[in-house]
Amino acid sequence: MHDVSIFVILKKHLLMLKKTLLAGLLMAAIFCGTTAYAQKGPSYKTGLGLRLDLGDGNLYGFSAKHFLTQQLAGEATLLFGSGINASIGAELQYHVPIPSASGLSWYAGGGLQMLFYKYNLGTSVWLRPMAGLDYKVATAPLNLSFDWRPTFVLNNGGGSDIGRFGLALRFTL
Protein backbone atom coordinates (compact mmCIF):
# COMPACT_ATOMS: atom_id res chain seq x y z
CA MET A 1 0.00 0.00 0.00
CA HIS A 2 2.87 2.35 0.83
CA ASP A 3 4.43 1.81 -2.63
CA VAL A 4 1.16 2.80 -4.31
CA SER A 5 1.00 6.15 -2.50
CA ILE A 6 4.59 6.96 -3.52
CA PHE A 7 3.68 6.08 -7.12
CA VAL A 8 0.66 8.39 -6.98
CA ILE A 9 2.77 11.26 -5.62
CA LEU A 10 5.45 10.76 -8.29
CA LYS A 11 2.81 10.63 -11.01
CA LYS A 12 1.27 13.89 -9.73
CA HIS A 13 4.65 15.66 -9.73
CA LEU A 14 5.48 14.39 -13.23
CA LEU A 15 2.14 15.68 -14.51
CA MET A 16 2.83 19.10 -12.96
CA LEU A 17 6.32 19.12 -14.50
CA LYS A 18 4.83 18.27 -17.90
CA LYS A 19 2.35 21.18 -17.61
CA THR A 20 5.17 23.53 -16.59
CA LEU A 21 7.35 22.48 -19.52
CA LEU A 22 4.47 22.88 -21.97
CA ALA A 23 3.74 26.37 -20.64
CA GLY A 24 7.43 27.27 -21.00
CA LEU A 25 7.56 25.94 -24.56
CA LEU A 26 4.44 27.94 -25.44
CA MET A 27 5.97 31.13 -24.05
CA ALA A 28 9.23 30.47 -25.95
CA ALA A 29 7.30 29.91 -29.18
CA ILE A 30 5.39 33.16 -28.71
CA PHE A 31 8.62 35.01 -27.93
CA CYS A 32 10.48 33.63 -30.95
CA GLY A 33 7.52 33.96 -33.30
CA THR A 34 6.85 37.61 -32.55
CA THR A 35 10.33 39.10 -32.34
CA ALA A 36 10.26 39.94 -36.05
CA TYR A 37 6.93 41.77 -35.73
CA ALA A 38 7.85 44.00 -32.81
CA GLN A 39 7.93 47.66 -33.75
CA LYS A 40 8.46 50.34 -31.16
CA GLY A 41 8.61 50.14 -27.39
CA PRO A 42 6.09 51.13 -24.75
CA SER A 43 4.86 54.67 -24.24
CA TYR A 44 5.94 54.58 -20.58
CA LYS A 45 9.02 53.35 -18.70
CA THR A 46 7.71 52.65 -15.18
CA GLY A 47 4.28 52.14 -13.65
CA LEU A 48 3.36 52.05 -9.94
CA GLY A 49 -0.09 51.13 -8.68
CA LEU A 50 -2.59 48.49 -7.65
CA ARG A 51 -3.10 44.88 -8.74
CA LEU A 52 -5.99 42.46 -8.25
CA ASP A 53 -5.33 38.74 -8.66
CA LEU A 54 -8.67 36.98 -9.04
CA GLY A 55 -9.33 33.26 -8.84
CA ASP A 56 -9.70 30.62 -6.14
CA GLY A 57 -8.90 33.04 -3.32
CA ASN A 58 -8.53 36.68 -4.35
CA LEU A 59 -5.36 38.69 -3.74
CA TYR A 60 -4.97 42.46 -3.86
CA GLY A 61 -2.11 44.87 -3.34
CA PHE A 62 0.68 46.78 -5.03
CA SER A 63 2.38 46.47 -8.41
CA ALA A 64 5.56 48.02 -9.81
CA LYS A 65 6.30 47.47 -13.51
CA HIS A 66 9.48 48.64 -15.22
CA PHE A 67 10.62 48.20 -18.82
CA LEU A 68 14.17 46.86 -18.95
CA THR A 69 14.27 47.14 -22.76
CA GLN A 70 11.72 48.31 -25.34
CA GLN A 71 9.89 44.99 -25.07
CA LEU A 72 11.02 43.28 -21.86
CA ALA A 73 9.39 44.39 -18.60
CA GLY A 74 9.75 43.22 -15.03
CA GLU A 75 6.89 43.38 -12.57
CA ALA A 76 7.10 43.04 -8.79
CA THR A 77 4.00 42.56 -6.64
CA LEU A 78 3.19 42.69 -2.95
CA LEU A 79 -0.27 41.18 -2.46
CA PHE A 80 -2.53 40.35 0.48
CA GLY A 81 -5.60 38.18 0.91
CA SER A 82 -7.70 36.16 3.30
CA GLY A 83 -5.50 33.79 5.31
CA ILE A 84 -2.31 35.23 3.82
CA ASN A 85 0.14 37.55 5.60
CA ALA A 86 1.75 38.58 2.33
CA SER A 87 2.56 37.36 -1.15
CA ILE A 88 5.67 38.50 -3.02
CA GLY A 89 6.01 38.00 -6.77
CA ALA A 90 8.48 38.71 -9.56
CA GLU A 91 7.70 38.31 -13.27
CA LEU A 92 9.23 38.96 -16.68
CA GLN A 93 6.94 39.96 -19.55
CA TYR A 94 7.65 40.22 -23.28
CA HIS A 95 5.52 43.00 -24.87
CA VAL A 96 4.49 43.32 -28.52
CA PRO A 97 2.74 46.54 -29.62
CA ILE A 98 -0.51 46.16 -31.58
CA PRO A 99 0.04 48.50 -34.58
CA SER A 100 -3.63 49.29 -35.17
CA ALA A 101 -4.26 50.33 -31.53
CA SER A 102 -2.14 53.17 -30.16
CA GLY A 103 -0.88 52.50 -26.62
CA LEU A 104 -2.03 48.85 -26.63
CA SER A 105 0.26 45.84 -26.55
CA TRP A 106 -0.13 42.18 -25.79
CA TYR A 107 2.35 40.34 -23.64
CA ALA A 108 3.38 36.91 -22.45
CA GLY A 109 5.72 35.95 -19.66
CA GLY A 110 6.04 34.27 -16.34
CA GLY A 111 7.47 34.36 -12.87
CA LEU A 112 7.25 33.10 -9.33
CA GLN A 113 4.93 34.05 -6.48
CA MET A 114 5.65 33.19 -2.83
CA LEU A 115 2.78 33.22 -0.34
CA PHE A 116 3.28 33.45 3.41
CA TYR A 117 0.22 32.05 5.19
CA LYS A 118 -1.20 33.21 8.51
CA TYR A 119 -1.49 31.01 11.59
CA ASN A 120 1.89 29.28 11.02
CA LEU A 121 0.55 27.38 8.01
CA GLY A 122 3.83 27.81 6.11
CA THR A 123 4.55 29.09 2.63
CA SER A 124 3.58 28.22 -0.90
CA VAL A 125 5.53 28.77 -4.14
CA TRP A 126 3.62 29.33 -7.38
CA LEU A 127 4.83 29.23 -10.96
CA ARG A 128 2.94 31.97 -12.84
CA PRO A 129 2.86 31.93 -16.64
CA MET A 130 0.76 34.77 -18.07
CA ALA A 131 -0.64 36.34 -21.21
CA GLY A 132 -2.49 39.63 -21.40
CA LEU A 133 -3.09 43.12 -22.71
CA ASP A 134 -1.35 46.30 -21.54
CA TYR A 135 -2.79 49.75 -22.32
CA LYS A 136 -1.25 53.18 -21.71
CA VAL A 137 -3.85 55.97 -21.71
CA ALA A 138 -2.53 58.59 -24.14
CA THR A 139 -4.06 61.63 -22.41
CA ALA A 140 -3.20 60.71 -18.81
CA PRO A 141 -0.33 59.12 -16.88
CA LEU A 142 -2.30 55.87 -16.44
CA ASN A 143 -1.68 52.27 -17.45
CA LEU A 144 -4.18 49.40 -17.34
CA SER A 145 -3.44 45.73 -17.80
CA PHE A 146 -5.57 42.60 -17.86
CA ASP A 147 -4.09 39.13 -17.98
CA TRP A 148 -4.69 35.44 -17.63
CA ARG A 149 -2.30 34.08 -15.00
CA PRO A 150 -2.75 30.39 -14.25
CA THR A 151 -1.04 29.08 -11.14
CA PHE A 152 0.97 25.91 -10.68
CA VAL A 153 1.87 25.17 -7.05
CA LEU A 154 5.45 23.88 -6.81
CA ASN A 155 5.31 22.63 -3.21
CA ASN A 156 2.76 21.47 -0.61
CA GLY A 157 1.64 18.54 -2.77
CA GLY A 158 1.28 20.54 -5.99
CA GLY A 159 -1.93 21.67 -7.61
CA SER A 160 -3.05 24.28 -10.10
CA ASP A 161 -5.60 27.02 -10.63
CA ILE A 162 -5.95 27.76 -14.34
CA GLY A 163 -8.88 30.13 -13.81
CA ARG A 164 -6.87 33.05 -12.40
CA PHE A 165 -6.95 36.52 -13.91
CA GLY A 166 -5.23 39.77 -13.04
CA LEU A 167 -6.15 43.42 -13.33
CA ALA A 168 -3.74 46.30 -12.68
CA LEU A 169 -4.10 50.09 -12.61
CA ARG A 170 -0.83 52.01 -12.46
CA PHE A 171 0.37 55.62 -12.44
CA THR A 172 3.09 55.95 -15.09
CA LEU A 173 6.39 57.78 -14.75
C-alpha positions in Angstrom: 0.0 0.0 0.0 2.9 2.3 0.8 4.4 1.8 -2.6 1.2 2.8 -4.3 1.0 6.2 -2.5 4.6 7.0 -3.5 3.7 6.1 -7.1 0.7 8.4 -7.0 2.8 11.3 -5.6 5.5 10.8 -8.3 2.8 10.6 -11.0 1.3 13.9 -9.7 4.6 15.7 -9.7 5.5 14.4 -13.2 2.1 15.7 -14.5 2.8 19.1 -13.0 6.3 19.1 -14.5 4.8 18.3 -17.9 2.3 21.2 -17.6 5.2 23.5 -16.6 7.4 22.5 -19.5 4.5 22.9 -22.0 3.7 26.4 -20.6 7.4 27.3 -21.0 7.6 25.9 -24.6 4.4 27.9 -25.4 6.0 31.1 -24.1 9.2 30.5 -25.9 7.3 29.9 -29.2 5.4 33.2 -28.7 8.6 35.0 -27.9 10.5 33.6 -30.9 7.5 34.0 -33.3 6.9 37.6 -32.5 10.3 39.1 -32.3 10.3 39.9 -36.1 6.9 41.8 -35.7 7.9 44.0 -32.8 7.9 47.7 -33.8 8.5 50.3 -31.2 8.6 50.1 -27.4 6.1 51.1 -24.7 4.9 54.7 -24.2 5.9 54.6 -20.6 9.0 53.3 -18.7 7.7 52.6 -15.2 4.3 52.1 -13.7 3.4 52.0 -9.9 -0.1 51.1 -8.7 -2.6 48.5 -7.6 -3.1 44.9 -8.7 -6.0 42.5 -8.2 -5.3 38.7 -8.7 -8.7 37.0 -9.0 -9.3 33.3 -8.8 -9.7 30.6 -6.1 -8.9 33.0 -3.3 -8.5 36.7 -4.3 -5.4 38.7 -3.7 -5.0 42.5 -3.9 -2.1 44.9 -3.3 0.7 46.8 -5.0 2.4 46.5 -8.4 5.6 48.0 -9.8 6.3 47.5 -13.5 9.5 48.6 -15.2 10.6 48.2 -18.8 14.2 46.9 -18.9 14.3 47.1 -22.8 11.7 48.3 -25.3 9.9 45.0 -25.1 11.0 43.3 -21.9 9.4 44.4 -18.6 9.7 43.2 -15.0 6.9 43.4 -12.6 7.1 43.0 -8.8 4.0 42.6 -6.6 3.2 42.7 -3.0 -0.3 41.2 -2.5 -2.5 40.4 0.5 -5.6 38.2 0.9 -7.7 36.2 3.3 -5.5 33.8 5.3 -2.3 35.2 3.8 0.1 37.6 5.6 1.8 38.6 2.3 2.6 37.4 -1.2 5.7 38.5 -3.0 6.0 38.0 -6.8 8.5 38.7 -9.6 7.7 38.3 -13.3 9.2 39.0 -16.7 6.9 40.0 -19.6 7.7 40.2 -23.3 5.5 43.0 -24.9 4.5 43.3 -28.5 2.7 46.5 -29.6 -0.5 46.2 -31.6 0.0 48.5 -34.6 -3.6 49.3 -35.2 -4.3 50.3 -31.5 -2.1 53.2 -30.2 -0.9 52.5 -26.6 -2.0 48.9 -26.6 0.3 45.8 -26.6 -0.1 42.2 -25.8 2.4 40.3 -23.6 3.4 36.9 -22.4 5.7 36.0 -19.7 6.0 34.3 -16.3 7.5 34.4 -12.9 7.2 33.1 -9.3 4.9 34.1 -6.5 5.7 33.2 -2.8 2.8 33.2 -0.3 3.3 33.4 3.4 0.2 32.1 5.2 -1.2 33.2 8.5 -1.5 31.0 11.6 1.9 29.3 11.0 0.6 27.4 8.0 3.8 27.8 6.1 4.6 29.1 2.6 3.6 28.2 -0.9 5.5 28.8 -4.1 3.6 29.3 -7.4 4.8 29.2 -11.0 2.9 32.0 -12.8 2.9 31.9 -16.6 0.8 34.8 -18.1 -0.6 36.3 -21.2 -2.5 39.6 -21.4 -3.1 43.1 -22.7 -1.4 46.3 -21.5 -2.8 49.8 -22.3 -1.3 53.2 -21.7 -3.8 56.0 -21.7 -2.5 58.6 -24.1 -4.1 61.6 -22.4 -3.2 60.7 -18.8 -0.3 59.1 -16.9 -2.3 55.9 -16.4 -1.7 52.3 -17.4 -4.2 49.4 -17.3 -3.4 45.7 -17.8 -5.6 42.6 -17.9 -4.1 39.1 -18.0 -4.7 35.4 -17.6 -2.3 34.1 -15.0 -2.8 30.4 -14.3 -1.0 29.1 -11.1 1.0 25.9 -10.7 1.9 25.2 -7.1 5.4 23.9 -6.8 5.3 22.6 -3.2 2.8 21.5 -0.6 1.6 18.5 -2.8 1.3 20.5 -6.0 -1.9 21.7 -7.6 -3.0 24.3 -10.1 -5.6 27.0 -10.6 -5.9 27.8 -14.3 -8.9 30.1 -13.8 -6.9 33.1 -12.4 -7.0 36.5 -13.9 -5.2 39.8 -13.0 -6.2 43.4 -13.3 -3.7 46.3 -12.7 -4.1 50.1 -12.6 -0.8 52.0 -12.5 0.4 55.6 -12.4 3.1 56.0 -15.1 6.4 57.8 -14.7 
